Amino acid sequence: MTRDRNLRAGGPGRAAAMKGLKTWQLMALHAGAAATFIFLLQRFALNASLDSALLWALTFGGCAAGLAYSQSKR
């Protein structure tokens, strides 16, 4: 099995732009997953009110986004 070794770069700065876009997408995915998990846990497992579950989801989503941002800068 041979591989094509004639891959060309998209130009200067192209890889950095794609890395930045991927970073923001992964941060949003991390925040969304954390918010969804906490909302479902609060609302259905702990029988919290809708307002409380949404507030916790917003808080944990923000914290998860901050954590993903700090880890992406390492």
Residue pairs with C-beta under 8 A, 6 or more apart in sequence:
9 15
23 72
26 68
26 72
27 65
27 68
27 69
27 72
28 65
30 64
30 65
30 67
30 68
31 61
31 62
31 64
31 65
31 68
32 61
33 64
34 60
34 61
34 63
34 64
35 57
35 58
35 60
35 61
35 64
36 57
37 60
38 53
38 56
38 57
38 59
38 60
38 61
39 53
39 54
39 56
39 57
42 48
42 52
42 53
42 56
42 57
43 50
43 53
48 56
